[in-house]
Amino acid sequence: MIDTIRWEVTYQNGTQLLESRGARYELIDRTNVRSFLLRDHEGPIVELVADGGRNGHNLFYRRRTVILDGETKMLFVVGWIPQGPFLAVDPGDHQVYQSATLVHGDPVFYPPLPFSFERFTVLTPSRIINPAHERID
């Protein structure tokens, strides 16, 4: 299931960086991001466009393993910090969930700790429920 969702970055000049071609999240040129898209084998699922103050520097993407209603799920969470929106894609249920904010203690939409190559700032301390299950690749 984990390999069913892939990201694609489109830069301002129209070139792309594709996870499906071996690109890694930390290699995104955050100074030139125009959009960040999640797709599966059937096609595009969600696309976030850098506009209205959004840019590659405040983009975040995480794969999170969560337990919802007693079921373990792999969700793909993406958004712009701090302004949002924040989306969670559930490939198992073919659902996309949205939140306007990140909430400490929420099982899905909790603030991420920034990696060294991410330049966003979470203004209040983050609460990672289980950091062993939050990863990128």
N, C-alpha and C positions, 0 to 999 in steps of 0.2 A: 504493500500500500504506500509506503513512504516514497517510492520512486515514481508515483503517479503524478505528482505536482512538480513542476519546474518553473523557475523564474526567468524572465527576460528583461534586460534593461535596454531602453532605447535612449541614445544620447541626442543632444541638441542638433547634431549634424546628420542624424538619421542612421548612424551605425549602431550595431547592437552587440551586447555581451550576453551570451546564452549559457545558462547552467547545463542545458542538454549537450553542449559542446565542450564540457569540462571546465567552464569558468567557475571561479570561486567567489562567494559573496564579498570577501574582503578585497577583491581586486576591482570592484566597481569604482570608476572615476567619478566620485561624488560631486565634482565641480561642474559636470556637464550632463547630469541626468535630466531627461525629459519625461520619461515614464518608467514605471516598474510594473510588470505584468506577471500574473500567475496563470499557468495553463496546464491542462492535462492532455491525455491522448486524444480527447474529443475536440480540443480547441481552447481558446481563452476563457478564463473564469472571471478574474477581476483585474482591473488596471488602475493604478494610481498615477495621476498626472501631476508633475511639478508645476504648480501655479499658485497664486495667492499667498506667496511667502513660503511655499513648500519648495524644498530643494533636496538634492542628494545628501546633503549633510544632516538633515533631520529625518531621513528615511530609516526605518528599522524593519527587519524581517527575522522571524524566529520559527523554528519547528518546535512545537511544545507537545509533550505527552501529558495528557490530563485524564483525570477520572471524573466523568460526568454521569450522574445517575447510575453509579456502580459499574460503568463500562469504561475501559481504557481506550482512549482515542488519540490519534496523532492529528494535531491541528496545525495549520500554517497561518501564522499571525503576521500581519503587515500593517504599516501605517506611517504617519508623519507625526513626529513629536515636536512641539506639544499640541499642535492644532487639530490633529486627526484628519480624516477619519481613521478608525482602527477596524480592521477586518480580520475575521478568522474563517478559514476555509476548512470544512470537514469533508475530505474526499470520500469517506465511507458512507455518509448520508447525503452526499451531493448538496450540502447546505453552505451558505455563506452568512455568517453572523456579523453584525456591525455594532460598534459602540462609539459614542461621541467622546468618551474619556477613558483613561487608564485608571484603574481602581486598585489600590493596595489590598491584597487579600482575595481579589477575584481570581477564580481558578483559570481563566483564559486571558482576560484583559488586564493583567497586572503589568506595571512598568518594567521594561527590560533594563538590565545593567548594560551600559554601553561597552562595546568592545573598543580596543585601542584605536581602531581605524574609523569608528563612528564618533561624530563630534557633537551629537545632541547632549543635552543635559536634562536629567530628570530632577526636578526641583525639590522633591521630597525623597527620603530614603526609600529605595526599592525593597520589596519583599519578594525574594525568589522562593517559591514554595519548595521546589526541588531542583537545584541547579544542575544535577546530574542528568536531568531529562531535557534541558534546554540546550540546543546545539544548532550549529549551522554547518553546512558543507556544500 
